[in-house]
Amino acid sequence: GEAFDLASLFSCVSEVRSLEEQVFSQLFSSPTLLQREAREFFSSFSRIISWYGHSRAEVVENLRLLIGEQFSSFPFFVAQEDCHAVAYYLRCLGVDTLQCPSLHICEPAIQWQSRYRRQRGFEVEDQILLLHPGSGGKRKCWEAEGFQKVAQWWKYERQGRSLILLGPAETYDVEQWRRVGDVESGLSLWQVAALLSQSTFYLGNDSGVSHVAGAV
């Protein structure tokens, strides 16, 4: 899905594969049934780290058989430790310092972003404020009035334009937001990342889009 496309934008990622592929499904069978393709694929890595397979004994057994001590498995984060999920996952990798990842915007995404701006009537010199007023929970959200006041300030004090990204929970207010600026919904994560990469300023709540903004 969207996470698949987003993962390919990280500069440290050379390839993304789906767990739905047959080579992965073989891990759930007996080691004696592993086909040559699976054996060659998994044994070709210098290290394998898995959260998905931690609770499946056959997956752990197969990967330990194929790569030995260079295989590590960990349970998914379910608040079993008093820390942020990101800190937990990094600690599984032996990293204690929190660092924001960096997203690389590929050329096709840059070209799409340029076409989008032209279609929206944005000029190259326009100062674009990108707003995302939603999040996964209402308690994380600043009041809509706050975002609207910032958009008004941006328009009248900075002579800029605002683009408001709406998620499923905010689309019922679309007419209200159109009085604030240009409104967009239904974009993929890589399209959002492309727009963020060329925006002058971003304002949002504690949300996935804000994390993408930080990485961009």
N, C-alpha and C positions, 0 to 999 in steps of 0.2 A: 504494500500500500504506500501511503505517503512517506512513512518512515524509510522505506526502501529507497525512494528518490532522494530524500534528504541526506541519508548516510553517504551517498555517492558524492556529495558536495564537500565533504571534509577532505582537506589536503592530504591527511595521513591514510586515507582509504584508497586502496588500489583497485578493489573489486568488491562487489556486493552480490551475495548469492541468497536465494530464497530457501527457507527451511522446508518448503514444499517439494523440493527436488528429491528425486529418488535416492541420490547418493546419501542424503541425510536420513531418509526413512530406514535405510539399512542398519543404522545404529541401534534401532529398536529391536533387532533380531539377535539370535544367538551368534557368538563370534565365529562359529563354524560355518555360518551361512553368509558371511560377508563376501561380497563379490570382489573381484580384482580391482574394479574401478574405485570402489570405496576404500580399499586398502591403500591403493596408490595415492588417492586424493588426500586422505587424512594423514598418512605417514610423511607427506611432503612438507608439512609445516614444522617450523622451528619450535613453536609453542601453540597450544590450544587452551583457551579459557572459556568455560561454559557455565552459564547460570541456568539455562533452559534444561539441561540434562541432569542437574544435580540430584533431583528426586527420582531419577530413573536408573535403577541399578545396571540395566543392560547397556545403557548409553555410557555410563562411567566405565564399565568393564571393557567395552569395545575400544574406547578412546585410550584407556591406559594400556591396553594390549598393543595398540597401533603406534603410540608415541611415548609411552613410558612416563618417566618423571616430569616430562615437559607438558603434561596435562594437568590443569587445575579446574576444580568445579566449586561453585559457591551457591548458596541459596539466594533466591530473589529477595530484595529488600521489602520487608513487611513491618517496618518500625521495630524490629527486634533490638536495635541499638538506638540510643538517644542522640541521633545526628541526622543531618540532611541525607537524602538518598544518594545524592552525588558523592558526598564524602564517603559513604559506605562503599559504593562501587569502586571508587578510586583506591580505597584502602585494600580492597580485594586484589588490586593490581600492584600493591606495594607503594602507592603514591600517597603522601600525606598533605601535599600542598594543593589547594583548590586553584585551578587555572581555567579560565574560560576558553573553550575550544575555538578554533578559527574555521569559518566556512569559506570555501572557495567558490565564487560564482562563475560558472562555466560560460563559455562564449554563447551557446544557444540561449541561455537564460538572460544574458546581457542583451542580446538581440531582441528577445521577447519583451524585455523591460522597455527598450527604446520604442518598440512599436506601440506598446501600451500607453506610454506617455504621450506619443503623438496622437493616438486615438482619443485620449482624454483632453487633448488640447493644452498639455503642459509644454511650456517653452523651456529651452535648455537652461536659461538663467533663473527660472522660477525656484523660489525657496519652498521646499515641500516639507510640511509637517505631517508625519504619519502617526495616526492615533489608533490604538486598539483598546476600546473601552471595556472589553469583556475579559473573562477568565473562567477557570473551571469551577469556581465557587463564588457566590454572591458576596460572602464576607471578605473576599480578597479585592473586591471592586471599589474603586473610588466612585463617588456619585457622578452621574452623567453631566450634571451642571458644571462640575469642575473641568471636565474635558472641554465642554462647550465654551467656557470662559477663556481657556487657554487658546482654543481655535480662533476666537474673536480677537484676542490680543495679537495672535500671529498674523491675522489678516490686516488689522488696522495699524498696528505698530511696526510690523516687519514687512508688510505688503506681500505676504506669502500666501500660499494655498494649502489647504488641509485635505488629506485623503484619509477617510475613516474606514478601517477594516472591521467588519462585523462578523461575528461567529453565529452559530445557530441560535444561541440564547438572546441575541440582540436584534435579530432581523425584524421583529415585530415593531421596533422603534425606527424603522428605516426612514420614514418621512420626517421624523424629528431630526435625525442626523443629516438629512439632505439640506436642512436649513443651516447646517454648520459648515458643510463642505462637500466634496465628492465622496460618494459612498461605494464601497466594494465588498462583495461577499462571495463565497464559493471558490476562492483561489486555492491552489495547491500550496503546500509548504515551500516548495522550491520557487514558486512564483512570488510568494510573500518575501522570501529571502532576497530575491532579485530586486523587488521594490525597495526593501529596506536598505540595500547596498547603495542606492542612489538617492535616498532621502536625506534632507538636511538635518532633520531632528526627529526623534521618536519618543512617544509617550505612551505607556501602557501599564497594566497591572501586573501582578505576579502570575504570569501565564506562559504557555509554551511559546507564543509569538514573541514575548519579551526575551525569552532565553535565546531564540533565534536572532533577535536584534543584537543581543550582546555578542553572539558568535560572529555576526556579520560586521 
